[in-house]
């Protein structure tokens, strides 16, 4: 699927943001990274992505200001979390080796995956927005 040029520029602009902390050059972005819909933007979401399981990418979180939110869409439902909320409520993830430096089998990739979302994630469950004509704009 070809994305509109404005969408591609938005995604690239996010990827080009300077990480707030030192980050391995190999840190991975989700392949499904997209710009938020208008409704998501109104809720403070600046970037969104979809993964089957609850997966948090350090390359995404490190590019957010404390109040900016990311949207994670999983088979269990969507979640919207600000960087500050994530760092406060999920410190055990930020301190994990897989998130901080990457797993032994994928050094530098810097993301954390958990099957069903952790109990704390349900406080950040978000609405499932219906597709709209402004999606990904």
N, C-alpha and C positions, 0 to 999 in steps of 0.2 A: 504494500500500500504506500503510495506516495503521499507525503505530508505537505501541506501548503508551506510556501517559503517563510511566512511569518511564524509558523509553528516551529519550523526548523531553526530559525534565528533565536526564538525564545529558549528552546532546549539548549542550543549551543551557548547562549548567554549564561544560562544557569551553570552549565559544565565549566565555563570559563571563569566563574567566580573563584576567588582565592579562598582555599580552605582556611578556617579560623585557627586550626592547629596543624602541626606538621603531619603530613599524610604521605604514605608510600605512593610513588608514581603508578604502581600497578593496581591501586585500589579500584575496584570495579563499580560501574554504574549499572543499574538494572537495564536490560535491553528494552523494556517497556516504558522507560522514562517518557513522560509527556507533560505538557503544560496543563494547568487546571482549567476546568470549565468556568464560565462566569459565576455560577453559583458557588463552586468550590473557592474561587478567588474571594468572593464576598465573605467567606468564613475564614479567610487568612491563609488558605493553601497556596503555596507558590510553586509546588511541583508534585507530581503524582506518578505512581507506577503500580503495576499489577504483578503479583507472584502467587503461586499456588498456596504457599505457606507463609507464615509470619516471618518476613525477612527484612532486616534493616541494614542498609548500606552506608558505611561510614563516609563514602565519597559524597553522598547526598546530605547527610546530617551536618558534616563539617562545613558545608557551603551555606547553611542557613543562619540567619540572625536568630537570637534567642526566642523571639515571639513568632517567627515565621513557622508555618506548619507544612508538613509533608503528608500526603495521602497514600496509604498503603492498601491496595485492594487485594483481598485473599479469597480463597474458596470458603472461608469462614465469615466473610463480610468485610466491609471497609473500615479503616481506622484513620483518624486524623490527629496528628500529634505535633506539638511545637518542639523545637529543639530543646528549650528549657524543660518542658515537661518530660521529654524523653530522657534527658540526662539526669533528672531528679528521680523519676519513677522506675527507670530501667538501668540504674547504675551497674547492676550485675552484668548487664549486656555490654555496656561501655568498657567494663573492666575485663571482659573475656578476651582470651587470646585471639579467637577467630575475628572478633570485631576490631580489636586494637592493631593486630599485625598480620592477620590471616592464619588459616589453618596450616598444619605441617604439610598437607598435600597441595595446598594452594597459597604459598607464602605471598604476602603483600595484597591479597585480594580484599581483605578488610570488610567482611560482612558476616552477619549473624542470622542463622535460620533456625526456626523452631516450628515443628509441625503445627498442632493446634496452638493458637495464641496463648501467651502466658496470662494468668488470671488478671494481672494489672492492666492488660491491654483493653479489657472490656470497658473500662472507664472512658476510653477514647473511641468507642464504636461510633461510626459516622453514618449519616444517611446514605442510602443507595440512591444516588441521583439518577433519574431516567436520562437516557441519551437525549441530547438537545442539538439544535442546529448550531449552537455556539460552542459545542464541545471541541476541545483541543485548539481553541483559537487564541 
